[in-house]
Amino acid sequence: MARRALTEHAPGFAIPSLAPEPHSPTTIAESLGREGVRRAYVDGGIVIQQFLAAKLIDDLTLSVIPVLLGSGIPLFGGPGTEQRLHLEEPRSWPTGLVQLRYRVER
């Protein structure tokens, strides 16, 4: 499985089978595409914003855990571009976890 880490600064330690990528989301997507990768897991609020802005995300799964965080933390970091989503599938578990799978509207 191909793995990449989008980073501005390489970590001070090695992670087996993980290649730090100081490149743009588009460059990473093109590189993965050349390797035959058709789907990728993208994580981290600011990174998700960058991939959404580059129109490289087709679907998005949001997990809601029943814990209140007080003053709150923005889901995707700071302000970003508004993105319309279409709910494809809601799922819930007895623990209270809810996952919402959305298709990104173009």
N, CA, C and O of each residue as an XYZ file, in Angstrom:
424
protein
N       0.842     -1.169      0.000
C       0.000      0.000      0.000
C       0.890      1.236      0.000
O       1.833      1.328      0.786
N       0.590      2.185     -0.882
C       1.343      3.432     -0.954
C       0.923      4.334      0.198
O      -0.268      4.479      0.475
N       1.898      4.939      0.868
C       1.615      5.861      1.965
C       2.393      7.141      1.742
O       3.545      7.118      1.310
N       1.748      8.255      2.040
C       2.394      9.558      1.928
C       2.028     10.359      3.164
O       0.979     10.136      3.768
N       2.886     11.287      3.537
C       2.594     12.226      4.612
C       2.813     13.618      4.069
O       3.937     13.982      3.722
N       1.758     14.398      3.992
C       1.865     15.774      3.536
C       2.384     16.593      4.704
O       1.719     16.694      5.735
N       3.554     17.174      4.555
C       4.177     17.886      5.660
C       5.026     19.037      5.166
O       5.625     18.968      4.093
N       5.072     20.100      5.960
C       5.970     21.206      5.644
C       7.357     20.940      6.208
O       8.354     21.439      5.687
N       7.413     20.149      7.278
C       8.675     19.839      7.940
C       8.748     18.332      8.159
O       7.844     17.744      8.754
N       9.808     17.716      7.686
C       9.979     16.276      7.886
C      10.135     15.994      9.373
O      10.801     16.752     10.078
N       9.519     14.897      9.867
C       9.669     14.573     11.287
C      11.126     14.242     11.602
O      11.888     13.855     10.716
N      11.502     14.395     12.855
C      12.869     14.119     13.273
C      13.125     12.646     13.492
O      14.139     12.275     14.084
N      12.220     11.798     13.022
C      12.375     10.353     13.187
C      11.809      9.658     11.954
O      10.966     10.213     11.248
N      12.274      8.456     11.708
C      11.825      7.696     10.537
C      10.557      6.912     10.873
O      10.415      6.381     11.975
N       9.643      6.848      9.912
C       8.443      6.032     10.043
C       8.496      5.017      8.910
O       8.458      5.398      7.740
N       8.585      3.720      9.240
C       8.677      2.705      8.186
C       7.525      2.823      7.189
O       6.378      3.028      7.588
N       7.815      2.697      5.936
C       6.880      2.700      4.799
C       6.087      4.000      4.673
O       5.015      4.005      4.067
N       6.590      5.099      5.232
C       5.909      6.386      5.102
C       6.879      7.399      4.511
O       7.958      7.630      5.056
N       6.488      7.999      3.397
C       7.357      8.963      2.728
C       6.826     10.375      2.934
O       5.751     10.694      2.427
N       7.550     11.246      3.671
C       7.105     12.636      3.809
C       7.056     13.315      2.445
O       7.956     13.126      1.626
N       6.016     14.103      2.196
C       5.826     14.764      0.912
C       5.682     16.271      1.125
O       4.616     16.724      1.542
N       6.721     17.057      0.850
C       6.598     18.511      0.982
C       5.991     19.130     -0.276
O       6.430     20.193     -0.714
N       4.989     18.476     -0.859
C       4.405     18.914     -2.120
C       2.943     19.268     -1.938
O       2.395     19.134     -0.844
N       2.324     19.713     -2.992
C       0.911     20.089     -2.967
C       0.039     18.837     -3.042
O       0.507     17.782     -3.468
N      -1.225     18.947     -2.633
C      -2.149     17.821     -2.774
C      -2.232     17.321     -4.220
O      -2.324     16.116     -4.455
N      -2.200     18.236     -5.183
C      -2.278     17.835     -6.592
C      -1.080     16.984     -6.985
O      -1.239     15.965     -7.657
N       0.108     17.387     -6.577
C       1.324     16.627     -6.872
C       1.254     15.229     -6.251
O       1.623     14.241     -6.886
N       0.784     15.159     -5.021
C       0.669     13.862     -4.345
C      -0.357     12.985     -5.056
O      -0.110     11.799     -5.275
N      -1.508     13.557     -5.420
C      -2.544     12.779     -6.114
C      -2.033     12.261     -7.455
O      -2.306     11.120     -7.827
N      -1.290     13.099     -8.181
C      -0.727     12.658     -9.465
C       0.275     11.531     -9.263
O       0.285     10.565    -10.026
N       1.111     11.646     -8.246
C       2.103     10.610     -7.940
C       1.412      9.287     -7.595
O       1.805      8.227     -8.082
N       0.389      9.363     -6.757
C      -0.346      8.144     -6.380
C      -1.057      7.549     -7.599
O      -1.102      6.329     -7.763
N      -1.610      8.415     -8.451
C      -2.283      7.948     -9.664
C      -1.343      7.174    -10.574
O      -1.731      6.161    -11.156
N      -0.101      7.652    -10.700
C       0.885      6.943    -11.528
C       1.193      5.557    -10.938
O       1.587      4.640    -11.660
N       1.008      5.419     -9.621
C       1.239      4.123     -8.969
C      -0.008      3.244     -8.982
O       0.000      2.146     -8.424
N      -1.085      3.722     -9.619
C      -2.301      2.929     -9.716
C      -3.278      3.114     -8.568
O      -4.286      2.412     -8.498
N      -2.999      4.036     -7.677
C      -3.884      4.282     -6.532
C      -5.097      5.075     -7.013
O      -4.941      6.101     -7.674
N      -6.288      4.614     -6.690
C      -7.520      5.278     -7.109
C      -8.276      5.899     -5.941
O      -9.103      6.786     -6.151
N      -8.012      5.453     -4.715
C      -8.656      6.005     -3.516
C      -7.583      6.232     -2.463
O      -6.629      5.460     -2.360
N      -7.743      7.295     -1.681
C      -6.765      7.598     -0.638
C      -7.487      8.068      0.616
O      -8.548      8.689      0.541
N      -6.906      7.768      1.753
C      -7.406      8.243      3.035
C      -6.675      9.547      3.346
O      -5.448      9.571      3.440
N      -7.429     10.620      3.504
C      -6.859     11.939      3.784
C      -7.352     12.342      5.166
O      -8.551     12.284      5.438
N      -6.438     12.751      6.040
C      -6.820     13.073      7.417
C      -6.138     14.357      7.860
O      -5.081     14.724      7.347
N      -6.745     15.021      8.802
C      -6.205     16.275      9.346
C      -6.942     17.454      8.755
O      -7.011     17.595      7.534
N      -7.494     18.305      9.604
C      -8.347     19.395      9.154
C      -7.779     20.265      8.059
O      -8.440     20.485      7.044
N      -6.576     20.765      8.235
C      -5.979     21.655      7.238
C      -5.665     20.896      5.957
O      -5.838     21.427      4.860
N      -5.207     19.660      6.089
C      -4.904     18.839      4.908
C      -6.184     18.561      4.133
O      -6.194     18.639      2.905
N      -7.268     18.237      4.842
C      -8.553     18.004      4.166
C      -8.986     19.267      3.431
O      -9.455     19.185      2.295
N      -8.836     20.443      4.062
C      -9.166     21.705      3.394
C      -8.372     21.868      2.101
O      -8.918     22.278      1.077
N      -7.082     21.544      2.156
C      -6.235     21.691      0.964
C      -6.701     20.763     -0.155
O      -6.756     21.175     -1.314
N      -7.038     19.519      0.178
C      -7.503     18.571     -0.836
C      -8.878     18.962     -1.368
O      -9.139     18.796     -2.559
N      -9.772     19.482     -0.506
C     -11.079     19.959     -0.965
C     -10.906     21.139     -1.913
O     -11.546     21.191     -2.963
N     -10.051     22.081     -1.552
C      -9.824     23.260     -2.394
C      -9.278     22.859     -3.764
O      -9.577     23.506     -4.767
N      -8.475     21.789     -3.806
C      -7.905     21.304     -5.070
C      -8.887     20.389     -5.814
O      -8.559     19.852     -6.872
N     -10.091     20.216     -5.257
C     -11.136     19.362     -5.856
C     -10.658     17.927     -6.042
O     -10.923     17.297     -7.066
N      -9.944     17.420     -5.030
C      -9.410     16.063     -5.090
C     -10.148     15.096     -4.173
O      -9.757     13.934     -4.056
N     -11.204     15.559     -3.526
C     -11.984     14.684     -2.640
C     -13.344     14.459     -3.271
O     -14.057     15.413     -3.584
N     -13.708     13.183     -3.457
C     -15.000     12.825     -4.034
C     -16.036     12.521     -2.959
O     -17.217     12.827     -3.124
N     -15.590     11.916     -1.853
C     -16.512     11.617     -0.767
C     -15.809     11.825      0.564
O     -14.581     11.815      0.654
N     -16.624     12.012      1.590
C     -16.115     12.410      2.895
C     -16.908     11.675      3.961
O     -18.138     11.659      3.907
N     -16.240     11.070      4.921
C     -16.910     10.420      6.042
C     -16.591     11.192      7.311
O     -15.428     11.336      7.688
N     -17.635     11.687      7.966
C     -17.478     12.400      9.227
C     -17.936     11.483     10.356
O     -19.025     10.912     10.291
N     -17.124     11.341     11.373
C     -17.475     10.540     12.542
C     -17.784     11.490     13.690
O     -16.992     12.378     14.007
N     -18.942     11.294     14.309
C     -19.368     12.119     15.430
C     -19.339     11.245     16.677
O     -20.018     10.221     16.755
N     -18.542     11.670     17.644
C     -18.401     10.937     18.896
C     -19.123     11.746     19.965
O     -18.917     12.957     20.047
N     -19.962     11.120     20.786
C     -20.779     11.871     21.744
C     -19.986     12.403     22.946
O     -20.150     11.936     24.073
N     -19.119     13.397     22.676
C     -18.342     14.061     23.728
C     -18.357     15.558     23.426
O     -18.005     15.972     22.321
N     -18.763     16.371     24.403
C     -18.739     17.821     24.229
C     -17.371     18.344     24.628
O     -16.825     17.947     25.658
N     -16.817     19.235     23.814
C     -15.463     19.720     24.038
C     -15.418     21.126     24.628
O     -14.379     21.783     24.555
N     -16.493     21.593     25.197
C     -16.471     22.934     25.787
C     -16.536     24.016     24.743
O     -17.549     24.155     24.056
N     -15.468     24.791     24.609
C     -15.486     25.919     23.683
C     -15.442     25.477     22.222
O     -15.717     26.274     21.326
N     -15.104     24.232     21.979
C     -15.138     23.702     20.625
C     -13.840     23.884     19.864
O     -13.041     24.774     20.159
N     -13.650     23.032     18.888
C     -12.485     23.053     18.015
C     -13.012     22.991     16.589
O     -13.814     22.109     16.280
N     -12.586     23.905     15.700
C     -13.064     23.839     14.320
C     -12.741     22.476     13.693
O     -11.636     21.957     13.842
N     -13.712     21.921     13.001
C     -13.554     20.587     12.413
C     -12.412     20.525     11.413
O     -11.658     19.552     11.401
N     -12.270     21.537     10.579
C     -11.242     21.522      9.548
C     -10.244     22.665      9.702
O      -9.821     23.254      8.707
N      -9.875     22.975     10.906
C      -8.915     24.059     11.119
C      -9.596     25.405     11.000
O     -10.718     25.579     11.475
N      -8.940     26.344     10.379
C      -9.461     27.699     10.240
C     -10.468     27.818      9.111
O     -10.986     26.816      8.619
N     -10.743     29.059      8.699
C     -11.721     29.272      7.631
C     -11.260     28.638      6.320
O     -10.069     28.609      6.008
N     -12.214     28.141      5.576
C     -11.902     27.509      4.294
C     -12.987     27.846      3.290
O     -13.845     28.690      3.546
N     -12.943     27.195      2.172
C     -13.924     27.406      1.121
C     -15.182     26.602      1.433
O     -15.098     25.448      1.852
N     -16.356     27.217      1.228
C     -17.614     26.498      1.433
C     -17.719     25.375      0.424
O     -17.404     25.554     -0.753
N     -18.164     24.214      0.888
C     -18.280     23.045      0.013
C     -19.620     22.371      0.261
O     -19.911     21.969      1.388
N     -20.425     22.244     -0.759
C     -21.711     21.557     -0.640
C     -21.480     20.049     -0.648
O     -20.649     19.531     -1.395
N     -22.243     19.357      0.209
C     -22.142     17.903      0.331
C     -23.523     17.286      0.197
O     -24.523     17.917      0.537
N     -23.583     16.057     -0.296
C     -24.836     15.308     -0.394
C     -24.717     14.062      0.485
O     -23.820     13.244      0.284
N     -25.615     13.919      1.455
C     -25.568     12.776      2.360
C     -25.854     11.491      1.592
O     -26.910     11.353      0.973
N     -24.922     10.563      1.631
C     -25.070      9.267      0.966
C     -25.519      8.180      1.940
O     -26.369      7.352      1.614
N     -24.932      8.194      3.147
C     -25.238      7.116      4.083
C     -24.960      7.543      5.527
O     -23.829      7.888      5.870
N     -26.005      7.519      6.377
C     -25.771      7.709      7.810
C     -25.700      6.340      8.496
O     -26.464      5.435      8.162
N     -24.791      6.195      9.445
C     -24.689      4.946     10.206
C     -24.540      5.307     11.677
O     -23.921      6.315     12.021
N     -25.112      4.478     12.539
C     -24.966      4.730     13.973
C     -24.708      3.422     14.696
O     -25.053      2.346     14.209
N     -24.093      3.534     15.870
C     -23.758      2.381     16.690
C     -24.326      2.581     18.092
O     -24.567      3.717     18.500
N     -24.544      1.499     18.836
C     -25.082      1.606     20.201
C     -24.230      2.469     21.135
O     -24.740      2.967     22.139
N     -22.965      2.652     20.829
C     -22.081      3.478     21.661
C     -22.382      4.970     21.521
O     -21.884      5.782     22.300
N     -23.195      5.328     20.528
C     -23.494      6.725     20.261
C     -22.696      7.293     19.098
O     -22.971      8.402     18.640
N     -21.706      6.541     18.615
C     -20.925      6.964     17.452
C     -21.844      7.035     16.233
O     -22.649      6.135     15.993
N     -21.709      8.101     15.482
C     -22.462      8.270     14.243
C     -21.462      8.579     13.136
O     -20.581      9.421     13.308
N     -21.595      7.902     12.004
C     -20.760      8.209     10.840
C     -21.685      8.662      9.721
O     -22.716      8.047      9.450
N     -21.288      9.751      9.084
C     -22.044     10.323      7.978
C     -21.153     10.330      6.743
O     -20.111     10.984      6.721
N     -21.575      9.597      5.716
C     -20.782      9.554      4.484
C     -21.444     10.477      3.469
O     -22.620     10.321      3.139
N     -20.672     11.433      2.984
C     -21.151     12.428      2.039
C     -20.424     12.306      0.713
O     -19.263     11.900      0.658
N     -21.133     12.670     -0.365
C     -20.519     12.842     -1.675
C     -20.296     14.344     -1.854
O     -21.190     15.142     -1.571
N     -19.124     14.727     -2.316
C     -18.821     16.135     -2.546
C     -19.512     16.556     -3.838
O     -19.327     15.925     -4.879
N     -20.305     17.619     -3.771
C     -20.979     18.129     -4.960
C     -20.049     19.033     -5.740
O     -19.329     19.841     -5.154
N     -20.056     18.908     -7.037
C     -19.194     19.728     -7.898
C     -20.001     20.799     -8.576
O     -19.454     21.592     -9.342
